Amino acid sequence: MTDMFSGSITTLLQIMQSVSSTPVASTTDFQHKVVDLILNIFVNCSKYGELGATVNQILISQGLSTLVKLVTSPNMTSNQTKIINIIFQLISDRQSKDQLRKSGGITALMSVVSTPGTENLLLGLATLTKLVDGNDSNALAIVEMGGLVVLNDFMLSGGQPEVTLQSLYCLNCVASSSEEVVKLISSFAPDMVTNLVRLANTTTPDIMGASVQLLGTMSTSVTYRQSVASATKHHLSTWLDSKTDQVKRSTLRLIGHICASPAVDDPIRDIATEMGLITEIINTLTTPSTVVDMYSQASYALKQAARSYANRETILNNGALPKLINLCTSLKNSEARVRISEVLAAFSGEDRARRILMEAGGVGVFVELLFSDIDQLQKNATMIIGNFARDESLADEIIQRGGGIALVSLASSADDSIVDSAVLAIGNLSRNPSVRSVFVSSGAVEAILIILQRVHTGSVFYEISVKFH
């Protein structure tokens, strides 16, 4: 059947190619109707499951070059919208995106969006955005052919809000690609950061959100992180207080990216404390929201902020740790729960923070999470219980709540990092003689002997073997 379709589609493509090659003045109404009919066949086929998939596969393998040529053919002006729509539907994975670039698709689409007064400006921009999304080669191709200048002009044109918005989306996909491409942005559009801050403060909520989103994407690059932080820091609190979910979400993401600077002594990592954002971030986490991604972005911002000593002190002094413990069990968003548990795991290694966590009922919460079916939550809970176990007065409570049995079980995990934390926790708890006997009777010694036979070895295993003697 595929061979039959292939031959038929090839014939239809040849007919359209023939019409497009005819001089404009010589093209008849009948030829235009034939082309319109063929395009309708392709469009309608895509509506039917297996048939549509078969037709699309053939068009991708055999028809992309023809469709690309038809996009800019003078004879196909009246059918340009349908042709671009078909191309938009065809590009779905990396292979089809690469193939369209190699067929000249980006050049053709840039020609469309650069044509004054074109009715396919939005559709062309949307197709370019889809082509660039997750494809560094296509992003680089757009930059190299001057596409950044075109997109930047649309972004600043002050014309249709939809055009500005789609330009921002496309630029965001470009900025999400390689550092090489991001460096080129600074060459082609040196005022990009300044212009985005202006848009974020003077336009519609959708454009504000997209502008802050692009600033956040740019801040992941070493090329832009400092300049974005400097240009946005006095606006972050205002944006974070926005009633528009997209603006608030994008601002949380931006804060997280700025605080994620890898340089330990980088002062921009303290921006959450400097601008008084910690309380707002935690309030976002503790405020009910129907926007699931809001918790993900807020927990990301908190996790990255907690990498800074100044921010950690602010979190401690604001009494936030008990709230974060409650969120580990109350939030439905598992990604947010994991990130919050990572923050608490880091704090649990500090004496003062550990005491606050324990007084807030942390032992019960994290023993319960040792039984979680979410691996990363389980891993972080194991680390926290291991740190709690440094306090010998807590050993009995941990055991009574079932922590000992859970730790012995986790010592057989396939995840070495969980094994490390579990064995370390068992070692810390075993300083208490009464607890040591519980571990011996529950099979901990056998579990550790099996671990010692693994290729994985380390000081943790030596330490625990000594404690059991």
Stockholm file with secondary structure:
# STOCKHOLM 1.0

chainA/1-469         MTDMFSGSITTLLQIMQSVSSTPVASTTDFQHKVVDLILNIFVNCSKYGELGATVNQILISQGLSTLVKLVTSPNMTSNQTKIINIIFQLISDRQSKDQLRKSGGITALMSVVSTPGTENLLLGLATLTKLVDGNDSNALAIVEMGGLVVLNDFMLSGGQPEVTLQSLYCLNCVASSSEEVVKLISSFAPDMVTNLVRLANTTTPDIMGASVQLLGTMSTSVTYRQSVASATKHHLSTWLDSKTDQVKRSTLRLIGHICASPAVDDPIRDIATEMGLITEIINTLTTPSTVVDMYSQASYALKQAARSYANRETILNNGALPKLINLCTSLKNSEARVRISEVLAAFSGEDRARRILMEAGGVGVFVELLFSDIDQLQKNATMIIGNFARDESLADEIIQRGGGIALVSLASSADDSIVDSAVLAIGNLSRNPSVRSVFVSSGAVEAILIILQRVHTGSVFYEISVKFH
#=GR chainA/1-469 SS CHHHHHHHHHHHHHHHHHHHHSCGGGCCHHHHHHHHHHHHHHHHHTTSHHHHHHHHHHIIIIIHHHHHHHHTCGGGGGGHHHHHHHHHHHCCSHHHHHHHHHTTHHHHHHHHHHSTTCTTHHHHHHHHHHHHTTCHHHHHHHHHTTHHHHHHHHHHSCSCHHHHHHHHHHHHHHHTSCHHHHHHHHHHCTTHHHHHHHHHHHSCHHHHHHHHHHHHHHTTSTTTHHHHHHHHTTTHHHHHTCSSHHHHHHHHHHHHHHHTCSCTTCGGGGHHHHTTCHHHHHHHHHSCCSCHHHHHHHHHHHHHHTTSHHHHHHHHHTTCHHHHHHHHHHCSCHHHHHHHHHHHHHHTTSHHHHHHHHHTTHHHHHHHHTTCSSHHHHHHHHHHHHHHTTSGGGHHHHHHTTHHHHHHHHTTCSCHHHHHHHHHHHHHHTTSHHHHHHHHHTTHHHHHHHHHTSSCCCHHHHHHHHHTC
#=GC SS_cons         CHHHHHHHHHHHHHHHHHHHHSCGGGCCHHHHHHHHHHHHHHHHHTTSHHHHHHHHHHIIIIIHHHHHHHHTCGGGGGGHHHHHHHHHHHCCSHHHHHHHHHTTHHHHHHHHHHSTTCTTHHHHHHHHHHHHTTCHHHHHHHHHTTHHHHHHHHHHSCSCHHHHHHHHHHHHHHHTSCHHHHHHHHHHCTTHHHHHHHHHHHSCHHHHHHHHHHHHHHTTSTTTHHHHHHHHTTTHHHHHTCSSHHHHHHHHHHHHHHHTCSCTTCGGGGHHHHTTCHHHHHHHHHSCCSCHHHHHHHHHHHHHHTTSHHHHHHHHHTTCHHHHHHHHHHCSCHHHHHHHHHHHHHHTTSHHHHHHHHHTTHHHHHHHHTTCSSHHHHHHHHHHHHHHTTSGGGHHHHHHTTHHHHHHHHTTCSCHHHHHHHHHHHHHHTTSHHHHHHHHHTTHHHHHHHHHTSSCCCHHHHHHHHHTC
//
